[in-house]
Amino acid sequence: MAKPAPVETAPAADFEHSLDELEQLVARMEGGELSLDESLTSFERGIGLYRHCQQALENAELRVRLLLDPEAPDTAEPFESDL
C-alpha cells in the first residue's frame, strides 16, 4: 500500500511548528527526567529543529530583501536585531 503524500504546510506554519517542538524538547531536557539515551535523542532532534528554524529565518530575510530592492538584494541594509 502506498504512503499518502505529505501535506505541504506554509513556511510560517512549518517554522512555528518546529519552534514549538524545539521549545517543548528544551523544557523536557531541562526538567532532568530523561535518561541519557532519551536526552541524546532529544538533543539530536533539537539540533535538527534549530537548523530548520535558522534556515527558515534566513529564507524569510532573503525574501524581505528581494521585496525591498529586487534589483540589488545584496545592497539592502541588514536587519537590526534586538537580541
mmCIF file as gemmi writes it, N, C-alpha and C atoms, coordinates in Angstrom:
data_model
loop_
_atom_site.group_PDB
_atom_site.id
_atom_site.type_symbol
_atom_site.label_atom_id
_atom_site.label_alt_id
_atom_site.label_comp_id
_atom_site.label_asym_id
_atom_site.label_entity_id
_atom_site.label_seq_id
_atom_site.pdbx_PDB_ins_code
_atom_site.Cartn_x
_atom_site.Cartn_y
_atom_site.Cartn_z
_atom_site.occupancy
_atom_site.B_iso_or_equiv
_atom_site.pdbx_formal_charge
_atom_site.auth_seq_id
_atom_site.auth_asym_id
_atom_site.pdbx_PDB_model_num
ATOM 1 N N . MET Axp A 1 ? 0.837 -1.177 0 1 0 ? 1 A 1
ATOM 2 C CA . MET Axp A 1 ? 0 0 0 1 0 ? 1 A 1
ATOM 3 C C . MET Axp A 1 ? 0.884 1.244 0 1 0 ? 1 A 1
ATOM 4 N N . ALA Axp A 2 ? 0.592 2.2 -0.856 1 0 ? 2 A 1
ATOM 5 C CA . ALA Axp A 2 ? 1.404 3.402 -0.981 1 0 ? 2 A 1
ATOM 6 C C . ALA Axp A 2 ? 1.138 4.349 0.188 1 0 ? 2 A 1
ATOM 7 N N . LYS Axp A 3 ? 2.198 5.033 0.585 1 0 ? 3 A 1
ATOM 8 C CA . LYS Axp A 3 ? 2.057 6.028 1.641 1 0 ? 3 A 1
ATOM 9 C C . LYS Axp A 3 ? 1.384 7.26 1.074 1 0 ? 3 A 1
ATOM 10 N N . PRO Axp A 4 ? 0.535 7.931 1.874 1 0 ? 4 A 1
ATOM 11 C CA . PRO Axp A 4 ? -0.065 9.167 1.373 1 0 ? 4 A 1
ATOM 12 C C . PRO Axp A 4 ? 1.003 10.237 1.222 1 0 ? 4 A 1
ATOM 13 N N . ALA Axp A 5 ? 0.801 11.113 0.259 1 0 ? 5 A 1
ATOM 14 C CA . ALA Axp A 5 ? 1.752 12.206 0.04 1 0 ? 5 A 1
ATOM 15 C C . ALA Axp A 5 ? 1.754 13.12 1.257 1 0 ? 5 A 1
ATOM 16 N N . PRO Axp A 6 ? 2.945 13.615 1.653 1 0 ? 6 A 1
ATOM 17 C CA . PRO Axp A 6 ? 2.991 14.52 2.794 1 0 ? 6 A 1
ATOM 18 C C . PRO Axp A 6 ? 2.221 15.803 2.5 1 0 ? 6 A 1
ATOM 19 N N . VAL Axp A 7 ? 1.549 16.293 3.493 1 0 ? 7 A 1
ATOM 20 C CA . VAL Axp A 7 ? 0.798 17.53 3.354 1 0 ? 7 A 1
ATOM 21 C C . VAL Axp A 7 ? 1.781 18.688 3.454 1 0 ? 7 A 1
ATOM 22 N N . GLU Axp A 8 ? 1.77 19.562 2.466 1 0 ? 8 A 1
ATOM 23 C CA . GLU Axp A 8 ? 2.666 20.707 2.488 1 0 ? 8 A 1
ATOM 24 C C . GLU Axp A 8 ? 2.052 21.795 3.352 1 0 ? 8 A 1
ATOM 25 N N . THR Axp A 9 ? 2.891 22.397 4.175 1 0 ? 9 A 1
ATOM 26 C CA . THR Axp A 9 ? 2.428 23.472 5.042 1 0 ? 9 A 1
ATOM 27 C C . THR Axp A 9 ? 3.087 24.768 4.615 1 0 ? 9 A 1
ATOM 28 N N . ALA Axp A 10 ? 2.473 25.862 5.003 1 0 ? 10 A 1
ATOM 29 C CA . ALA Axp A 10 ? 3.041 27.164 4.717 1 0 ? 10 A 1
ATOM 30 C C . ALA Axp A 10 ? 4.351 27.303 5.485 1 0 ? 10 A 1
ATOM 31 N N . PRO Axp A 11 ? 5.353 27.978 4.914 1 0 ? 11 A 1
ATOM 32 C CA . PRO Axp A 11 ? 6.638 28.111 5.599 1 0 ? 11 A 1
ATOM 33 C C . PRO Axp A 11 ? 6.51 28.694 7.005 1 0 ? 11 A 1
ATOM 34 N N . ALA Axp A 12 ? 5.65 29.68 7.192 1 0 ? 12 A 1
ATOM 35 C CA . ALA Axp A 12 ? 5.496 30.284 8.518 1 0 ? 12 A 1
ATOM 36 C C . ALA Axp A 12 ? 4.901 29.283 9.498 1 0 ? 12 A 1
ATOM 37 N N . ALA Axp A 13 ? 3.929 28.498 9.048 1 0 ? 13 A 1
ATOM 38 C CA . ALA Axp A 13 ? 3.317 27.499 9.918 1 0 ? 13 A 1
ATOM 39 C C . ALA Axp A 13 ? 4.316 26.405 10.254 1 0 ? 13 A 1
ATOM 40 N N . ASP Axp A 14 ? 5.118 26.014 9.275 1 0 ? 14 A 1
ATOM 41 C CA . ASP Axp A 14 ? 6.142 24.996 9.492 1 0 ? 14 A 1
ATOM 42 C C . ASP Axp A 14 ? 7.182 25.508 10.492 1 0 ? 14 A 1
ATOM 43 N N . PHE Axp A 15 ? 7.579 26.761 10.361 1 0 ? 15 A 1
ATOM 44 C CA . PHE Axp A 15 ? 8.53 27.366 11.286 1 0 ? 15 A 1
ATOM 45 C C . PHE Axp A 15 ? 7.951 27.374 12.699 1 0 ? 15 A 1
ATOM 46 N N . GLU Axp A 16 ? 6.704 27.817 12.82 1 0 ? 16 A 1
ATOM 47 C CA . GLU Axp A 16 ? 6.065 27.882 14.142 1 0 ? 16 A 1
ATOM 48 C C . GLU Axp A 16 ? 5.972 26.503 14.778 1 0 ? 16 A 1
ATOM 49 N N . HIS Axp A 17 ? 5.632 25.495 13.984 1 0 ? 17 A 1
ATOM 50 C CA . HIS Axp A 17 ? 5.541 24.13 14.496 1 0 ? 17 A 1
ATOM 51 C C . HIS Axp A 17 ? 6.909 23.651 14.973 1 0 ? 17 A 1
ATOM 52 N N . SER Axp A 18 ? 7.942 23.889 14.179 1 0 ? 18 A 1
ATOM 53 C CA . SER Axp A 18 ? 9.295 23.466 14.543 1 0 ? 18 A 1
ATOM 54 C C . SER Axp A 18 ? 9.783 24.188 15.796 1 0 ? 18 A 1
ATOM 55 N N . LEU Axp A 19 ? 9.514 25.472 15.888 1 0 ? 19 A 1
ATOM 56 C CA . LEU Axp A 19 ? 9.921 26.243 17.065 1 0 ? 19 A 1
ATOM 57 C C . LEU Axp A 19 ? 9.196 25.756 18.311 1 0 ? 19 A 1
ATOM 58 N N . ASP Axp A 20 ? 7.913 25.465 18.178 1 0 ? 20 A 1
ATOM 59 C CA . ASP Axp A 20 ? 7.136 24.952 19.311 1 0 ? 20 A 1
ATOM 60 C C . ASP Axp A 20 ? 7.691 23.609 19.775 1 0 ? 20 A 1
ATOM 61 N N . GLU Axp A 21 ? 7.983 22.731 18.826 1 0 ? 21 A 1
ATOM 62 C CA . GLU Axp A 21 ? 8.536 21.426 19.187 1 0 ? 21 A 1
ATOM 63 C C . GLU Axp A 21 ? 9.902 21.579 19.852 1 0 ? 21 A 1
ATOM 64 N N . LEU Axp A 22 ? 10.714 22.503 19.349 1 0 ? 22 A 1
ATOM 65 C CA . LEU Axp A 22 ? 12.031 22.746 19.937 1 0 ? 22 A 1
ATOM 66 C C . LEU Axp A 22 ? 11.894 23.246 21.376 1 0 ? 22 A 1
ATOM 67 N N . GLU Axp A 23 ? 10.968 24.156 21.619 1 0 ? 23 A 1
ATOM 68 C CA . GLU Axp A 23 ? 10.746 24.666 22.973 1 0 ? 23 A 1
ATOM 69 C C . GLU Axp A 23 ? 10.296 23.548 23.917 1 0 ? 23 A 1
ATOM 70 N N . GLN Axp A 24 ? 9.442 22.658 23.429 1 0 ? 24 A 1
ATOM 71 C CA . GLN Axp A 24 ? 8.997 21.531 24.256 1 0 ? 24 A 1
ATOM 72 C C . GLN Axp A 24 ? 10.152 20.588 24.575 1 0 ? 24 A 1
ATOM 73 N N . LEU Axp A 25 ? 11.01 20.331 23.59 1 0 ? 25 A 1
ATOM 74 C CA . LEU Axp A 25 ? 12.174 19.472 23.82 1 0 ? 25 A 1
ATOM 75 C C . LEU Axp A 25 ? 13.099 20.066 24.875 1 0 ? 25 A 1
ATOM 76 N N . VAL Axp A 26 ? 13.352 21.367 24.763 1 0 ? 26 A 1
ATOM 77 C CA . VAL Axp A 26 ? 14.226 22.036 25.726 1 0 ? 26 A 1
ATOM 78 C C . VAL Axp A 26 ? 13.632 21.943 27.131 1 0 ? 26 A 1
ATOM 79 N N . ALA Axp A 27 ? 12.339 22.167 27.25 1 0 ? 27 A 1
ATOM 80 C CA . ALA Axp A 27 ? 11.689 22.095 28.564 1 0 ? 27 A 1
ATOM 81 C C . ALA Axp A 27 ? 11.817 20.692 29.155 1 0 ? 27 A 1
ATOM 82 N N . ARG Axp A 28 ? 11.626 19.673 28.334 1 0 ? 28 A 1
ATOM 83 C CA . ARG Axp A 28 ? 11.757 18.289 28.822 1 0 ? 28 A 1
ATOM 84 C C . ARG Axp A 28 ? 13.19 18.001 29.253 1 0 ? 28 A 1
ATOM 85 N N . MET Axp A 29 ? 14.143 18.47 28.468 1 0 ? 29 A 1
ATOM 86 C CA . MET Axp A 29 ? 15.544 18.222 28.797 1 0 ? 29 A 1
ATOM 87 C C . MET Axp A 29 ? 15.955 18.979 30.057 1 0 ? 29 A 1
ATOM 88 N N . GLU Axp A 30 ? 15.473 20.2 30.202 1 0 ? 30 A 1
ATOM 89 C CA . GLU Axp A 30 ? 15.797 20.981 31.395 1 0 ? 30 A 1
ATOM 90 C C . GLU Axp A 30 ? 15.151 20.397 32.645 1 0 ? 30 A 1
ATOM 91 N N . GLY Axp A 31 ? 14.074 19.651 32.465 1 0 ? 31 A 1
ATOM 92 C CA . GLY Axp A 31 ? 13.396 19.031 33.598 1 0 ? 31 A 1
ATOM 93 C C . GLY Axp A 31 ? 14.239 17.96 34.268 1 0 ? 31 A 1
ATOM 94 N N . GLY Axp A 32 ? 15.217 17.419 33.552 1 0 ? 32 A 1
ATOM 95 C CA . GLY Axp A 32 ? 16.129 16.447 34.124 1 0 ? 32 A 1
ATOM 96 C C . GLY Axp A 32 ? 15.54 15.064 34.348 1 0 ? 32 A 1
ATOM 97 N N . GLU Axp A 33 ? 14.406 14.771 33.748 1 0 ? 33 A 1
ATOM 98 C CA . GLU Axp A 33 ? 13.736 13.486 33.961 1 0 ? 33 A 1
ATOM 99 C C . GLU Axp A 33 ? 14.047 12.467 32.864 1 0 ? 33 A 1
ATOM 100 N N . LEU Axp A 34 ? 14.808 12.869 31.847 1 0 ? 34 A 1
ATOM 101 C CA . LEU Axp A 34 ? 15.096 11.976 30.731 1 0 ? 34 A 1
ATOM 102 C C . LEU Axp A 34 ? 16.33 11.129 31.021 1 0 ? 34 A 1
ATOM 103 N N . SER Axp A 35 ? 16.331 9.921 30.47 1 0 ? 35 A 1
ATOM 104 C CA . SER Axp A 35 ? 17.516 9.083 30.562 1 0 ? 35 A 1
ATOM 105 C C . SER Axp A 35 ? 18.589 9.663 29.637 1 0 ? 35 A 1
ATOM 106 N N . LEU Axp A 36 ? 19.79 9.147 29.742 1 0 ? 36 A 1
ATOM 107 C CA . LEU Axp A 36 ? 20.866 9.619 28.881 1 0 ? 36 A 1
ATOM 108 C C . LEU Axp A 36 ? 20.52 9.385 27.414 1 0 ? 36 A 1
ATOM 109 N N . ASP Axp A 37 ? 20.007 8.202 27.096 1 0 ? 37 A 1
ATOM 110 C CA . ASP Axp A 37 ? 19.644 7.886 25.713 1 0 ? 37 A 1
ATOM 111 C C . ASP Axp A 37 ? 18.54 8.818 25.212 1 0 ? 37 A 1
ATOM 112 N N . GLU Axp A 38 ? 17.533 9.062 26.043 1 0 ? 38 A 1
ATOM 113 C CA . GLU Axp A 38 ? 16.446 9.975 25.656 1 0 ? 38 A 1
ATOM 114 C C . GLU Axp A 38 ? 16.973 11.393 25.497 1 0 ? 38 A 1
ATOM 115 N N . SER Axp A 39 ? 17.898 11.795 26.346 1 0 ? 39 A 1
ATOM 116 C CA . SER Axp A 39 ? 18.489 13.131 26.25 1 0 ? 39 A 1
ATOM 117 C C . SER Axp A 39 ? 19.262 13.295 24.948 1 0 ? 39 A 1
ATOM 118 N N . LEU Axp A 40 ? 20.035 12.275 24.588 1 0 ? 40 A 1
ATOM 119 C CA . LEU Axp A 40 ? 20.802 12.349 23.347 1 0 ? 40 A 1
ATOM 120 C C . LEU Axp A 40 ? 19.885 12.39 22.126 1 0 ? 40 A 1
ATOM 121 N N . THR Axp A 41 ? 18.844 11.562 22.152 1 0 ? 41 A 1
ATOM 122 C CA . THR Axp A 41 ? 17.881 11.555 21.049 1 0 ? 41 A 1
ATOM 123 C C . THR Axp A 41 ? 17.186 12.915 20.947 1 0 ? 41 A 1
ATOM 124 N N . SER Axp A 42 ? 16.799 13.469 22.089 1 0 ? 42 A 1
ATOM 125 C CA . SER Axp A 42 ? 16.154 14.781 22.103 1 0 ? 42 A 1
ATOM 126 C C . SER Axp A 42 ? 17.109 15.867 21.628 1 0 ? 42 A 1
ATOM 127 N N . PHE Axp A 43 ? 18.371 15.771 22.032 1 0 ? 43 A 1
ATOM 128 C CA . PHE Axp A 43 ? 19.369 16.752 21.61 1 0 ? 43 A 1
ATOM 129 C C . PHE Axp A 43 ? 19.553 16.706 20.09 1 0 ? 43 A 1
ATOM 130 N N . GLU Axp A 44 ? 19.656 15.511 19.525 1 0 ? 44 A 1
ATOM 131 C CA . GLU Axp A 44 ? 19.794 15.37 18.072 1 0 ? 44 A 1
ATOM 132 C C . GLU Axp A 44 ? 18.592 15.957 17.355 1 0 ? 44 A 1
ATOM 133 N N . ARG Axp A 45 ? 17.409 15.667 17.856 1 0 ? 45 A 1
ATOM 134 C CA . ARG Axp A 45 ? 16.187 16.218 17.247 1 0 ? 45 A 1
ATOM 135 C C . ARG Axp A 45 ? 16.187 17.736 17.366 1 0 ? 45 A 1
ATOM 136 N N . GLY Axp A 46 ? 16.598 18.226 18.525 1 0 ? 46 A 1
ATOM 137 C CA . GLY Axp A 46 ? 16.642 19.671 18.75 1 0 ? 46 A 1
ATOM 138 C C . GLY Axp A 46 ? 17.592 20.377 17.801 1 0 ? 46 A 1
ATOM 139 N N . ILE Axp A 47 ? 18.746 19.773 17.546 1 0 ? 47 A 1
ATOM 140 C CA . ILE Axp A 47 ? 19.702 20.366 16.61 1 0 ? 47 A 1
ATOM 141 C C . ILE Axp A 47 ? 19.082 20.442 15.213 1 0 ? 47 A 1
ATOM 142 N N . GLY Axp A 48 ? 18.398 19.388 14.808 1 0 ? 48 A 1
ATOM 143 C CA . GLY Axp A 48 ? 17.733 19.397 13.504 1 0 ? 48 A 1
ATOM 144 C C . GLY Axp A 48 ? 16.66 20.477 13.424 1 0 ? 48 A 1
ATOM 145 N N . LEU Axp A 49 ? 15.882 20.616 14.492 1 0 ? 49 A 1
ATOM 146 C CA . LEU Axp A 49 ? 14.842 21.647 14.523 1 0 ? 49 A 1
ATOM 147 C C . LEU Axp A 49 ? 15.452 23.044 14.504 1 0 ? 49 A 1
ATOM 148 N N . TYR Axp A 50 ? 16.532 23.228 15.261 1 0 ? 50 A 1
ATOM 149 C CA . TYR Axp A 50 ? 17.217 24.52 15.286 1 0 ? 50 A 1
ATOM 150 C C . TYR Axp A 50 ? 17.703 24.895 13.88 1 0 ? 50 A 1
ATOM 151 N N . ARG Axp A 51 ? 18.319 23.948 13.208 1 0 ? 51 A 1
ATOM 152 C CA . ARG Axp A 51 ? 18.828 24.219 11.856 1 0 ? 51 A 1
ATOM 153 C C . ARG Axp A 51 ? 17.695 24.534 10.892 1 0 ? 51 A 1
ATOM 154 N N . HIS Axp A 52 ? 16.592 23.818 11.052 1 0 ? 52 A 1
ATOM 155 C CA . HIS Axp A 52 ? 15.422 24.083 10.199 1 0 ? 52 A 1
ATOM 156 C C . HIS Axp A 52 ? 14.898 25.504 10.448 1 0 ? 52 A 1
ATOM 157 N N . CYS Axp A 53 ? 14.781 25.884 11.698 1 0 ? 53 A 1
ATOM 158 C CA . CYS Axp A 53 ? 14.294 27.224 12.036 1 0 ? 53 A 1
ATOM 159 C C . CYS Axp A 53 ? 15.254 28.295 11.527 1 0 ? 53 A 1
ATOM 160 N N . GLN Axp A 54 ? 16.549 28.07 11.691 1 0 ? 54 A 1
ATOM 161 C CA . GLN Axp A 54 ? 17.547 29.033 11.221 1 0 ? 54 A 1
ATOM 162 C C . GLN Axp A 54 ? 17.452 29.212 9.713 1 0 ? 54 A 1
ATOM 163 N N . GLN Axp A 55 ? 17.287 28.115 8.983 1 0 ? 55 A 1
ATOM 164 C CA . GLN Axp A 55 ? 17.168 28.196 7.525 1 0 ? 55 A 1
ATOM 165 C C . GLN Axp A 55 ? 15.895 28.946 7.134 1 0 ? 55 A 1
ATOM 166 N N . ALA Axp A 56 ? 14.8 28.695 7.842 1 0 ? 56 A 1
ATOM 167 C CA . ALA Axp A 56 ? 13.544 29.393 7.547 1 0 ? 56 A 1
ATOM 168 C C . ALA Axp A 56 ? 13.698 30.894 7.775 1 0 ? 56 A 1
ATOM 169 N N . LEU Axp A 57 ? 14.405 31.275 8.836 1 0 ? 57 A 1
ATOM 170 C CA . LEU Axp A 57 ? 14.629 32.7 9.103 1 0 ? 57 A 1
ATOM 171 C C . LEU Axp A 57 ? 15.509 33.34 8.031 1 0 ? 57 A 1
ATOM 172 N N . GLU Axp A 58 ? 16.532 32.632 7.599 1 0 ? 58 A 1
ATOM 173 C CA . GLU Axp A 58 ? 17.394 33.148 6.538 1 0 ? 58 A 1
ATOM 174 C C . GLU Axp A 58 ? 16.615 33.31 5.231 1 0 ? 58 A 1
ATOM 175 N N . ASN Axp A 59 ? 15.743 32.354 4.929 1 0 ? 59 A 1
ATOM 176 C CA . ASN Axp A 59 ? 14.914 32.457 3.721 1 0 ? 59 A 1
ATOM 177 C C . ASN Axp A 59 ? 13.952 33.63 3.815 1 0 ? 59 A 1
ATOM 178 N N . ALA Axp A 60 ? 13.377 33.851 4.984 1 0 ? 60 A 1
ATOM 179 C CA . ALA Axp A 60 ? 12.459 34.978 5.167 1 0 ? 60 A 1
ATOM 180 C C . ALA Axp A 60 ? 13.205 36.294 4.996 1 0 ? 60 A 1
ATOM 181 N N . GLU Axp A 61 ? 14.407 36.379 5.547 1 0 ? 61 A 1
ATOM 182 C CA . GLU Axp A 61 ? 15.202 37.598 5.401 1 0 ? 61 A 1
ATOM 183 C C . GLU Axp A 61 ? 15.514 37.865 3.93 1 0 ? 61 A 1
ATOM 184 N N . LEU Axp A 62 ? 15.852 36.821 3.191 1 0 ? 62 A 1
ATOM 185 C CA . LEU Axp A 62 ? 16.142 36.978 1.768 1 0 ? 62 A 1
ATOM 186 C C . LEU Axp A 62 ? 14.902 37.464 1.016 1 0 ? 62 A 1
ATOM 187 N N . ARG Axp A 63 ? 13.757 36.905 1.347 1 0 ? 63 A 1
ATOM 188 C CA . ARG Axp A 63 ? 12.513 37.34 0.689 1 0 ? 63 A 1
ATOM 189 C C . ARG Axp A 63 ? 12.248 38.812 0.946 1 0 ? 63 A 1
ATOM 190 N N . VAL Axp A 64 ? 12.475 39.261 2.176 1 0 ? 64 A 1
ATOM 191 C CA . VAL Axp A 64 ? 12.268 40.674 2.508 1 0 ? 64 A 1
ATOM 192 C C . VAL Axp A 64 ? 13.247 41.537 1.724 1 0 ? 64 A 1
ATOM 193 N N . ARG Axp A 65 ? 14.495 41.116 1.661 1 0 ? 65 A 1
ATOM 194 C CA . ARG Axp A 65 ? 15.486 41.885 0.894 1 0 ? 65 A 1
ATOM 195 C C . ARG Axp A 65 ? 15.092 41.983 -0.572 1 0 ? 65 A 1
ATOM 196 N N . LEU Axp A 66 ? 14.595 40.879 -1.131 1 0 ? 66 A 1
ATOM 197 C CA . LEU Axp A 66 ? 14.169 40.902 -2.53 1 0 ? 66 A 1
ATOM 198 C C . LEU Axp A 66 ? 12.979 41.836 -2.727 1 0 ? 66 A 1
ATOM 199 N N . LEU Axp A 67 ? 12.086 41.868 -1.757 1 0 ? 67 A 1
ATOM 200 C CA . LEU Axp A 67 ? 10.932 42.763 -1.862 1 0 ? 67 A 1
ATOM 201 C C . LEU Axp A 67 ? 11.344 44.227 -1.734 1 0 ? 67 A 1
ATOM 202 N N . LEU Axp A 68 ? 12.324 44.507 -0.889 1 0 ? 68 A 1
ATOM 203 C CA . LEU Axp A 68 ? 12.77 45.881 -0.693 1 0 ? 68 A 1
ATOM 204 C C . LEU Axp A 68 ? 13.513 46.415 -1.917 1 0 ? 68 A 1
ATOM 205 N N . ASP Axp A 69 ? 14.333 45.586 -2.519 1 0 ? 69 A 1
ATOM 206 C CA . ASP Axp A 69 ? 15.1 46.011 -3.683 1 0 ? 69 A 1
ATOM 207 C C . ASP Axp A 69 ? 15.372 44.811 -4.581 1 0 ? 69 A 1
ATOM 208 N N . PRO Axp A 70 ? 14.431 44.483 -5.462 1 0 ? 70 A 1
ATOM 209 C CA . PRO Axp A 70 ? 14.591 43.294 -6.301 1 0 ? 70 A 1
ATOM 210 C C . PRO Axp A 70 ? 15.78 43.385 -7.268 1 0 ? 70 A 1
ATOM 211 N N . GLU Axp A 71 ? 16.228 44.593 -7.565 1 0 ? 71 A 1
ATOM 212 C CA . GLU Axp A 71 ? 17.353 44.759 -8.492 1 0 ? 71 A 1
ATOM 213 C C . GLU Axp A 71 ? 18.698 44.474 -7.816 1 0 ? 71 A 1
ATOM 214 N N . ALA Axp A 72 ? 18.799 44.751 -6.517 1 0 ? 72 A 1
ATOM 215 C CA . ALA Axp A 72 ? 20.078 44.567 -5.823 1 0 ? 72 A 1
ATOM 216 C C . ALA Axp A 72 ? 19.836 44.13 -4.376 1 0 ? 72 A 1
ATOM 217 N N . PRO Axp A 73 ? 19.396 42.891 -4.158 1 0 ? 73 A 1
ATOM 218 C CA . PRO Axp A 73 ? 19.107 42.456 -2.786 1 0 ? 73 A 1
ATOM 219 C C . PRO Axp A 73 ? 20.337 42.442 -1.89 1 0 ? 73 A 1
ATOM 220 N N . ASP Axp A 74 ? 21.529 42.347 -2.469 1 0 ? 74 A 1
ATOM 221 C CA . ASP Axp A 74 ? 22.747 42.318 -1.658 1 0 ? 74 A 1
ATOM 222 C C . ASP Axp A 74 ? 23.083 43.683 -1.059 1 0 ? 74 A 1
ATOM 223 N N . THR Axp A 75 ? 22.515 44.75 -1.605 1 0 ? 75 A 1
ATOM 224 C CA . THR Axp A 75 ? 22.807 46.084 -1.08 1 0 ? 75 A 1
ATOM 225 C C . THR Axp A 75 ? 21.795 46.522 -0.031 1 0 ? 75 A 1
ATOM 226 N N . ALA Axp A 76 ? 20.785 45.717 0.219 1 0 ? 76 A 1
ATOM 227 C CA . ALA Axp A 76 ? 19.784 46.059 1.24 1 0 ? 76 A 1
ATOM 228 C C . ALA Axp A 76 ? 20.453 46.09 2.604 1 0 ? 76 A 1
ATOM 229 N N . GLU Axp A 77 ? 19.978 46.957 3.471 1 0 ? 77 A 1
ATOM 230 C CA . GLU Axp A 77 ? 20.522 47.074 4.829 1 0 ? 77 A 1
ATOM 231 C C . GLU Axp A 77 ? 20.168 45.821 5.612 1 0 ? 77 A 1
ATOM 232 N N . PRO Axp A 78 ? 21.111 45.285 6.396 1 0 ? 78 A 1
ATOM 233 C CA . PRO Axp A 78 ? 20.792 44.12 7.224 1 0 ? 78 A 1
ATOM 234 C C . PRO Axp A 78 ? 19.821 44.509 8.341 1 0 ? 78 A 1
ATOM 235 N N . PHE Axp A 79 ? 19.084 43.512 8.818 1 0 ? 79 A 1
ATOM 236 C CA . PHE Axp A 79 ? 18.136 43.741 9.896 1 0 ? 79 A 1
ATOM 237 C C . PHE Axp A 79 ? 18.879 44.062 11.179 1 0 ? 79 A 1
ATOM 238 N N . GLU Axp A 80 ? 18.315 44.955 11.973 1 0 ? 80 A 1
ATOM 239 C CA . GLU Axp A 80 ? 18.846 45.239 13.295 1 0 ? 80 A 1
ATOM 240 C C . GLU Axp A 80 ? 18.203 44.269 14.258 1 0 ? 80 A 1
ATOM 241 N N . SER Axp A 81 ? 19 43.524 14.987 1 0 ? 81 A 1
ATOM 242 C CA . SER Axp A 81 ? 18.487 42.532 15.908 1 0 ? 81 A 1
ATOM 243 C C . SER Axp A 81 ? 18.336 43.118 17.299 1 0 ? 81 A 1
ATOM 244 N N . ASP Axp A 82 ? 17.234 42.766 17.967 1 0 ? 82 A 1
ATOM 245 C CA . ASP Axp A 82 ? 17.019 43.189 19.352 1 0 ? 82 A 1
ATOM 246 C C . ASP Axp A 82 ? 17.652 42.226 20.327 1 0 ? 82 A 1
ATOM 247 N N . LEU Axp A 83 ? 18.24 41.144 19.818 1 0 ? 83 A 1
ATOM 248 C CA . LEU Axp A 83 ? 18.806 40.111 20.696 1 0 ? 83 A 1
ATOM 249 C C . LEU Axp A 83 ? 20.152 40.49 21.217 1 0 ? 83 A 1
